[in-house]
Amino acid sequence: MRRWMHIGALLAAVAAGSVASADTIDVNGVKRSYTAQLPAKKPAPLVIVLHGKTQRGSDMVARTAWPQVAKREGFAVVFPDGLNHAWADARTKAGPALRGPPAGTDDVAFIAKVVEKLVANGTADPKRIYVTGISNGGAMVMTLVCARADLFAAGASVVMNLTDEAAVTCHPSRPLPMLIMNGTADPLVPYEGGRGSSYYAADGFWSTNETLEFWRKLNGCEIDDADVTDLPGRAPADQSTVTRISSHCPRGHDVVLYRINHGGHRMPGFSPDARFPKIATRLLGPQNGDIDGAETIWTFLRQFP
């Protein structure tokens, strides 16, 4: 009986739609891993989702709505794994006690190879490839947009600001739409810049306003002119609200900030982003429940082929 129950559950899972599967790719002699959830209809849009430091791609599968959004909308989504659970973004100072990837790691080449593979085999539409990430993954998004704007149609960075190191090396080949989603009570990446209140925080962050202005300048937007919209507070118990700040930019060069008022170093969502939400709130600040990060980011990305 148990065997038939197991088979029935397996068939139900297969019938439910896209199933994520693990894969590897060689990058400069190093085997790199990623998890991919691919749609039946191809070529399809492709979203690369980059985890934060100490995490793996599987954490993004389990703790965000990206798999559900991708299944519903019919796009491919890939969750790569950083070496040592981290990304080699343009910064070199990672903060105390937080180990980075091995010296010489080329994560720009890794992500580019994954994209090129999925384009070559007909899975991904080369005109609809997007990249998003949280924390260290958000810094890697900015690094990728700066280094390989030719690969992507748009990017979205969550709970991350620029640093001098990241900004001075940023010379994208063309303007790309960019979404930023930052919390004003973030203890790791302070909204006002500098060093956060957490022991694990690094120093030298720009403020979110400076980061926003940087992307506005790159994209030819009006620096001081923006539309500010306070979004409905759908989750009063989450201690935070959301304000959308959109810039006046040339068509297809959009720069948008979702300011999570009193939000922490967290991905907004309708379900918990951590296995132990209370501990996460104590260490990282509140998680906003008025919007879902994956839903909001996809709504932005999908506008730009």
C-alpha positions in Angstrom: 0.0 0.0 0.0 2.8 2.4 0.9 4.4 1.7 -2.5 1.3 2.7 -4.4 0.9 5.8 -2.2 4.5 6.7 -3.1 4.0 6.1 -6.8 0.8 8.1 -6.7 2.5 11.0 -5.0 5.3 10.9 -7.6 2.9 10.9 -10.5 1.0 13.9 -8.9 4.3 15.8 -8.6 5.1 15.1 -12.3 1.6 16.1 -13.4 1.9 19.3 -11.4 4.3 20.8 -13.9 7.9 21.9 -14.0 10.4 20.1 -11.7 13.7 21.6 -10.7 16.8 19.5 -11.5 20.5 19.8 -10.6 23.2 20.2 -13.3 26.8 21.1 -13.5 29.0 23.0 -16.0 32.8 23.3 -16.3 34.2 26.8 -15.8 38.0 27.2 -16.2 38.5 23.6 -15.0 36.2 24.0 -12.0 32.9 22.1 -11.8 30.1 24.5 -11.0 26.6 23.5 -10.0 23.1 25.0 -10.4 19.5 24.0 -10.2 17.2 24.6 -13.2 13.4 24.6 -13.5 12.5 24.6 -17.2 9.1 25.0 -18.9 7.6 22.8 -21.5 7.3 25.6 -24.1 10.7 26.8 -25.4 12.4 29.1 -26.1 11.3 30.9 -23.0 12.3 33.9 -20.9 15.1 33.0 -18.4 15.6 34.4 -14.9 18.9 33.8 -13.1 18.3 33.9 -9.3 21.4 34.4 -7.1 21.4 33.5 -3.4 22.9 35.5 -0.5 26.1 34.7 1.3 26.0 31.5 3.4 23.2 30.2 1.2 22.9 27.9 -1.8 20.6 27.9 -4.8 18.3 25.4 -3.0 17.6 28.1 -0.4 16.1 30.3 -3.1 14.0 27.3 -4.4 12.7 26.6 -0.9 12.4 30.1 0.6 11.1 32.3 -2.3 8.2 32.2 -4.7 10.4 32.0 -7.8 9.5 28.3 -8.6 5.8 29.0 -8.4 5.9 32.3 -10.4 8.1 30.6 -13.1 5.7 27.7 -13.4 2.6 29.9 -13.7 4.2 32.4 -16.1 6.0 29.7 -18.2 9.6 31.0 -17.9 12.8 29.2 -17.1 14.5 29.9 -13.8 18.0 28.9 -12.7 19.4 28.9 -9.2 23.3 28.8 -9.3 25.5 27.8 -6.4 28.3 30.1 -5.4 31.6 28.5 -4.2 31.9 28.6 -0.4 28.3 29.7 -0.5 29.3 33.2 -1.8 29.8 35.2 -5.0 32.9 36.9 -6.3 31.3 40.2 -7.0 33.3 43.4 -7.6 33.9 44.1 -3.9 36.9 42.7 -2.1 35.8 43.4 1.5 33.2 41.0 2.7 33.0 41.8 6.4 34.4 39.8 9.5 34.1 36.0 9.7 32.4 35.7 6.4 34.4 33.5 4.1 34.3 34.4 0.4 34.8 32.2 -2.7 38.3 30.9 -3.5 40.8 33.3 -5.0 40.5 33.6 -8.7 36.8 32.5 -8.8 35.2 34.0 -12.0 31.5 34.1 -11.3 30.9 36.4 -14.3 32.2 33.6 -16.5 30.1 31.0 -14.6 26.8 32.8 -15.1 27.6 33.7 -18.7 28.3 30.0 -19.5 25.0 28.9 -18.0 23.2 31.5 -20.0 25.0 30.6 -23.2 24.3 26.9 -22.7 20.6 27.4 -22.2 20.4 29.7 -25.3 22.4 27.2 -27.4 20.1 24.3 -26.6 17.0 26.3 -27.3 15.7 26.6 -23.8 16.2 30.4 -23.3 15.2 33.3 -25.5 18.4 35.4 -25.9 16.3 38.6 -25.9 14.6 37.8 -22.6 17.3 36.9 -20.1 17.2 38.5 -16.7 19.2 38.4 -13.5 18.2 39.0 -9.9 19.7 38.3 -6.5 19.7 39.0 -2.8 22.5 40.5 -0.6 25.8 39.1 -1.9 23.7 37.9 -4.8 22.4 41.4 -5.3 26.0 42.7 -5.5 26.7 40.0 -8.1 23.7 41.2 -10.1 25.3 44.7 -10.2 28.6 43.2 -11.2 27.0 41.2 -14.0 25.1 44.1 -15.3 28.3 46.2 -15.3 30.4 43.5 -17.0 28.0 41.7 -19.3 25.1 44.0 -20.2 25.1 42.3 -23.6 23.7 39.1 -22.0 20.7 40.6 -20.1 17.5 42.5 -20.7 17.1 43.8 -17.1 18.3 43.2 -13.6 17.0 43.4 -10.0 19.1 43.7 -6.8 17.6 43.1 -3.3 19.1 44.5 -0.1 22.4 45.7 -1.5 24.0 49.1 -2.2 27.1 50.0 -4.3 30.6 50.6 -2.9 33.4 52.6 -4.3 35.0 49.4 -5.6 31.9 48.3 -7.4 31.1 51.7 -8.9 34.6 52.5 -10.2 34.6 49.2 -12.2 31.1 49.6 -13.6 31.2 50.3 -17.3 28.1 48.6 -18.9 28.1 48.3 -22.7 24.6 49.6 -22.7 21.9 50.9 -20.3 19.8 48.2 -18.6 16.6 48.6 -16.6 17.3 48.1 -12.9 15.1 47.4 -9.9 16.5 48.0 -6.4 14.6 46.7 -3.3 16.2 47.8 0.0 15.0 48.0 3.7 15.5 51.1 5.8 16.2 49.0 8.9 18.8 46.7 7.3 21.6 45.9 9.9 24.0 44.5 7.3 23.6 46.9 4.3 22.5 50.2 5.8 20.0 52.2 3.8 21.9 55.4 4.7 25.3 53.9 3.8 28.5 53.3 5.8 28.6 50.2 8.1 25.6 48.4 9.4 24.9 47.6 13.1 25.5 43.9 12.7 28.8 42.4 13.7 28.9 40.7 10.3 28.4 44.0 8.4 31.1 45.3 6.1 32.0 49.0 5.8 32.0 51.4 2.9 28.5 51.0 1.5 27.0 53.9 -0.4 23.5 54.9 0.6 20.5 53.6 -1.3 19.9 57.1 -2.6 23.4 57.4 -3.9 23.1 53.9 -5.5 19.8 54.9 -7.1 21.3 58.1 -8.5 24.3 56.1 -9.9 21.9 53.9 -11.9 19.8 56.9 -13.0 22.9 58.6 -14.4 24.0 55.5 -16.2 20.5 55.1 -17.8 20.1 58.8 -18.7 17.2 59.4 -16.3 16.3 62.6 -14.6 18.2 62.7 -11.4 15.9 64.7 -9.1 12.5 63.9 -10.5 10.6 60.8 -9.4 7.1 59.4 -8.8 6.6 58.3 -5.2 3.8 55.8 -4.4 3.0 54.3 -1.0 1.7 50.8 -1.6 -1.2 49.4 0.4 -0.3 47.9 3.8 -1.7 44.4 3.4 0.2 42.8 6.4 -0.1 45.2 9.4 1.7 42.8 11.7 4.9 42.9 9.7 6.0 46.2 11.2 6.9 47.6 7.7 5.4 49.3 4.6 6.5 49.7 1.0 7.1 52.8 -1.1 7.7 52.6 -4.8 10.0 55.3 -6.3 10.1 55.3 -10.1 12.4 57.5 -12.1 11.7 59.5 -15.3 14.0 57.7 -17.8 14.2 57.1 -21.5 12.0 54.3 -22.7 13.4 50.9 -21.7 16.0 52.4 -19.3 13.7 52.3 -16.3 15.2 52.5 -12.7 12.8 51.7 -9.9 13.4 51.6 -6.1 11.1 49.6 -3.8 11.9 51.1 -0.3 10.9 48.8 2.4 10.1 51.1 5.3 11.4 49.6 8.6 12.3 46.4 6.6 15.3 44.4 7.3 17.9 42.4 5.3 15.1 40.2 4.0 13.3 39.2 0.8 9.7 40.5 1.0 7.2 37.7 0.7 3.8 36.2 1.5 5.6 33.3 3.2 8.6 33.2 5.6 12.0 33.6 3.9 13.8 31.7 6.7 13.5 28.3 8.4 13.4 30.1 11.8 11.5 33.4 11.2 11.9 34.7 14.8 15.6 34.2 14.8 15.9 35.8 11.4 13.9 38.8 12.6 16.2 39.2 15.6 19.4 39.0 13.4 18.3 40.5 10.1 15.3 42.7 10.9 11.6 42.4 9.9 10.4 40.7 6.7 7.8 42.7 4.8 4.6 40.9 3.8 2.9 43.6 1.8 4.5 42.5 -1.4 6.1 39.3 -2.7 9.7 39.9 -3.9 9.6 37.4 -6.7 6.2 38.5 -8.0 7.2 42.2 -7.9 10.5 41.6 -9.6 9.0 39.5 -12.3 6.4 42.1 -13.0 9.2 44.6 -13.5 11.5 42.3 -15.6 8.9 41.0 -18.0 8.4 44.5 -19.4 11.8 44.5 -21.1 12.5 42.2 -24.0 
